[in-house]
Amino acid sequence: MIAGLLYVIGLVTVLVTIVGAAFGLPPVITEVTRVIDAGSPDYLALIQRIGGLFAWAAVPFIGGLLLMASGRVIMLLSAINRSLRGQS
């Protein structure tokens, strides 16, 4: 029960983070096209700016993945426990 709840909370967190990051995508696309259309594009500075724009998304995304992983580990351990006891 708890494992499933952890998994669902992690999944919702990851999906909401992806959707939230997608709303910030149009200015990034504009910035990328502006830099590419420039005479001498500086790709390293562009990557740093994009990373700065999406830095807020790293913590909830990784946290959601960790919640999902912990839920799956608990599910696996409980399945192993049930199989060793001979219960189904």
Buried (B, 14 or more C-beta within 10 A) or exposed (E): EEBEEBBEBBBEBBEEBEEBBEEEEEEBEEBBEEBEEEEEEEEEEBEEBBEEBBEEBEEBBEBBBEBBEBBBEBBEEEEEEEEEEEEE
